[in-house]
């Protein structure tokens, strides 16, 4: 049973290696489309990160406002 398993694994590894000599042939139009897709994805991710930063900034401001309203007339002393 072990030998069959080893034989199957060896066959799979050899089959995977048989495609190593092939190279990916990309035409200029495909290369341009891939570059455009890459730029679009990067722009979308950049916008999403900016949106998350703005949301987090708003959450922090809301938390600070709530703390200020809660302790408006109290003096807080922090002792070290």
N, C-alpha and C positions, 0 to 999 in steps of 0.2 A: 504494500500500500504506500509505503514511504517512497519507494522508487518511482511509482507512478506520479506521485505529487511532485517530486523533483523533476521528472521528465516534462510534466506540464508547465512548471515554472520556467524551466530552461527553454522550452519551445516558445513560450510567451516572450521571454527576453530576447531570443533570437529574432522573433518576428518583429518586435519593436525596433531592433537595430537595423533591420533591412531597409527601413525608410530614411536612415540617417544621411544617405548620400544625396538625397533629393533637396533641391533648393526651391524656395518660394519665388515664383515669377510673378511680379506685380507690374502692371502697366502703369503708365503715367497718370491716366485718369483714375485708376484705383488708388494710387498713391495720393493724389490730390483729394479724393473723396475721404480717404482715411485721415488725412491731415485735417480736413474740415470737420470731420466728426470728432476728432480729438480736441480741436479748438472749441467746438460747441460744448462738449462734455466738460472741459475745463472751465469755460465761462459759466455753465450752469452750476457747477460745484462751487465756484467762487461766489456766485450770487446766493447760493444756499447758505454758505458759511457766513456771509455778511448778514443775511436775514437772521440766522441763529444768534450772531453776536448782538444784533439790535434787540432781539427778544430778550436775551439774557441781561442786557443793559437795562431794559425797561423793567424786568423783574427786580433787579437790584435797586433801581430807583423807587419802585413800589414798596419794597421791603424797608428801605431807608425812610420813606415817607410814613409808613405805618409805625416805625419805631419812634420817629419824631412826634407823631400825634399821640402815641401812648405815653411818652415821657416829656411832654411839652413843658409842664410847669415844675418838673422835678429836677433837682440837681443830682447828677450822678458823679460819684467820686470813685476812681479806680486806684486802689492801693497796690503798690508793688511790694 
